Amino acid sequence: MFKMKDKVVLGVAAGLAGNAVKMVIDEVFRKKKISQRSFRQTAAGAWVSTRSEADSLQGQILGGLLDFGMGILGGISMVHMLSKTGRDYVAIKGITAGIAMGSLITFAMGTLPKNQLKPTDAASNLSYMLSHAAYGLATTAVAAKLGHPSLFDSNPQNIWLEPSEQTTEQKIKK
């Protein structure tokens, strides 16, 4: 199977995959009327002043670009986190990071004075948190699966002595 060796490219791929999962779950919640509006509409509300403008095609594209841009940044961050902490407990790390990132983004967009489309009900905000938990889980799972094992090797404790264990790259070359 193809494995990615670049952390940024892996983060972009993982972030896009995770955000696609988040977007599907977000749409399901909106269709079932659990959430007042999609995350795309809320994101567009940070840039435009009226609901009709946020609901327009241009507003949806703007909100989608902001949403996927934040998803990519989160994916890159999660790859760096996994490269520092390893690929064990991927589900816990992903769900925790996804909820933390979703909380931060939702809080930041809710505090913007211009954003007239921020959801105020608990059900919408809970659906956003659940969507972000799924985003985090999917993003870390994709990163762990598609990332080359050498990205997750730990750094040597001491740079003066020869390592006692071979890195993944050294094992593969043999």
C-alpha positions as CSV (number, residue, x, y, z in Angstrom):
1,M,0.0,0.0,0.0
2,F,1.1,3.5,-0.8
3,K,2.4,5.4,2.3
4,M,3.0,9.1,2.4
5,K,6.3,10.4,3.8
6,D,5.6,14.2,3.8
7,K,3.8,15.4,6.9
8,V,2.1,18.3,5.3
9,V,0.8,16.4,2.3
10,L,-0.4,13.6,4.7
11,G,-2.1,16.3,6.8
12,V,-3.9,17.8,3.8
13,A,-5.1,14.3,2.7
14,A,-6.2,13.3,6.2
15,G,-7.8,16.7,6.9
16,L,-9.8,16.6,3.6
17,A,-11.0,13.0,4.4
18,G,-11.9,13.9,7.9
19,N,-13.7,17.0,6.8
20,A,-15.7,15.1,4.2
21,V,-16.9,12.8,7.1
22,K,-17.8,15.8,9.2
23,M,-19.7,17.4,6.4
24,V,-21.8,14.3,5.7
25,I,-22.7,14.0,9.4
26,D,-23.4,17.7,9.6
27,E,-25.8,17.4,6.7
28,V,-27.6,14.5,8.2
29,F,-28.2,16.5,11.4
30,R,-29.4,19.4,9.4
31,K,-31.8,17.3,7.3
32,K,-33.2,15.7,10.5
33,K,-33.7,19.2,11.9
34,I,-31.4,18.5,14.9
35,S,-29.2,21.4,13.9
36,Q,-30.5,24.8,12.8
37,R,-28.0,25.2,10.0
38,S,-25.0,23.5,8.4
39,F,-21.5,24.3,9.5
40,R,-20.9,25.8,6.1
41,Q,-23.7,28.3,6.6
42,T,-22.3,29.2,10.1
43,A,-18.8,29.6,8.6
44,A,-20.1,31.8,5.8
45,G,-21.9,33.9,8.4
46,A,-18.4,34.9,9.7
47,W,-17.8,36.7,6.4
48,V,-21.2,37.9,5.1
49,S,-23.9,39.9,6.9
50,T,-27.2,38.3,5.9
51,R,-28.7,34.8,6.0
52,S,-29.7,35.0,2.3
53,E,-26.2,35.8,1.3
54,A,-24.8,32.9,3.4
55,D,-27.4,30.6,1.8
56,S,-26.5,31.7,-1.7
57,L,-24.2,29.6,-3.9
58,Q,-21.4,32.0,-3.4
59,G,-21.9,32.0,0.4
60,Q,-22.0,28.2,0.5
61,I,-18.7,28.1,-1.5
62,L,-17.2,30.6,0.8
63,G,-18.3,28.7,3.9
64,G,-17.1,25.4,2.4
65,L,-13.7,26.8,1.6
66,L,-13.4,28.2,5.2
67,D,-14.6,24.8,6.6
68,F,-12.2,22.7,4.5
69,G,-9.3,25.1,5.1
70,M,-9.8,24.7,8.8
71,G,-10.1,20.9,8.3
72,I,-6.7,20.9,6.4
73,L,-5.0,22.9,9.1
74,G,-6.4,20.5,11.7
75,G,-5.2,17.5,9.6
76,I,-1.7,18.9,9.5
77,S,-1.7,19.6,13.2
78,M,-3.0,16.0,13.9
79,V,-0.2,14.5,11.8
80,H,2.4,16.5,13.7
81,M,0.8,15.4,17.0
82,L,0.8,11.7,15.9
83,S,4.5,12.1,14.8
84,K,5.4,13.3,18.3
85,T,3.2,11.0,20.3
86,G,3.0,7.9,18.1
87,R,0.1,5.9,16.5
88,D,-1.1,4.2,19.6
89,Y,-4.6,5.1,21.0
90,V,-5.5,6.8,17.7
91,A,-9.2,6.8,18.5
92,I,-8.8,8.6,21.8
93,K,-6.3,11.1,20.4
94,G,-8.5,11.8,17.3
95,I,-11.8,12.2,19.2
96,T,-10.1,14.5,21.8
97,A,-8.3,16.6,19.2
98,G,-11.5,16.8,17.0
99,I,-13.6,18.0,19.9
100,A,-11.0,20.5,21.1
101,M,-10.6,21.9,17.6
102,G,-14.4,22.0,17.1
103,S,-14.9,23.8,20.4
104,L,-12.2,26.4,19.6
105,I,-13.6,27.0,16.1
106,T,-17.2,27.2,17.2
107,F,-16.3,29.5,20.1
108,A,-14.3,31.8,17.9
109,M,-17.0,32.0,15.3
110,G,-19.6,32.6,17.9
111,T,-17.8,35.5,19.4
112,L,-17.4,37.4,16.1
113,P,-19.8,40.4,16.4
114,K,-20.5,40.3,12.6
115,N,-21.7,36.7,12.6
116,Q,-25.5,36.8,12.6
117,L,-25.8,33.1,11.8
118,K,-24.2,31.5,14.9
119,P,-26.4,28.8,16.3
120,T,-27.7,29.5,19.8
121,D,-29.4,26.3,20.7
122,A,-27.8,23.4,22.5
123,A,-28.8,20.8,19.9
124,S,-27.0,22.6,17.0
125,N,-23.8,23.1,19.1
126,L,-23.9,19.5,20.3
127,S,-24.3,18.3,16.7
128,Y,-21.3,20.4,15.8
129,M,-19.2,18.8,18.6
130,L,-20.3,15.3,17.5
131,S,-19.4,16.1,13.9
132,H,-16.0,17.4,15.0
133,A,-15.4,14.2,17.1
134,A,-16.0,12.2,13.9
135,Y,-13.7,14.5,12.0
136,G,-10.9,14.0,14.5
137,L,-11.4,10.2,14.5
138,A,-11.4,10.0,10.7
139,T,-8.5,12.4,10.3
140,T,-6.2,10.5,12.7
141,A,-7.3,7.1,11.4
142,V,-6.4,8.2,7.8
143,A,-3.1,9.8,8.9
144,A,-2.1,6.7,10.8
145,K,-3.1,4.4,7.9
146,L,-1.6,6.4,5.1
147,G,1.5,7.7,6.9
148,H,4.8,6.1,6.3
149,P,6.1,4.3,9.5
150,S,9.2,6.5,9.6
151,L,7.0,9.6,10.3
152,F,6.1,8.0,13.7
153,D,9.5,6.9,14.8
154,S,10.6,8.5,18.1
155,N,13.7,10.7,18.0
156,P,16.8,9.4,19.7
157,Q,17.2,10.3,23.4
158,N,20.9,11.0,22.9
159,I,22.6,12.3,19.7
160,W,26.1,11.2,20.8
161,L,25.6,7.5,21.1
162,E,24.6,5.1,18.3
163,P,20.9,4.1,18.6
164,S,20.2,0.7,20.1
165,E,17.2,0.1,17.8
166,Q,17.0,0.7,14.0
167,T,14.6,3.2,12.6
168,T,11.8,2.0,10.3
169,E,13.7,3.3,7.3
170,Q,16.8,1.3,8.2
171,K,14.7,-1.9,8.7
172,I,13.0,-1.5,5.3
173,K,16.3,-1.0,3.4
174,K,17.6,-4.4,4.6
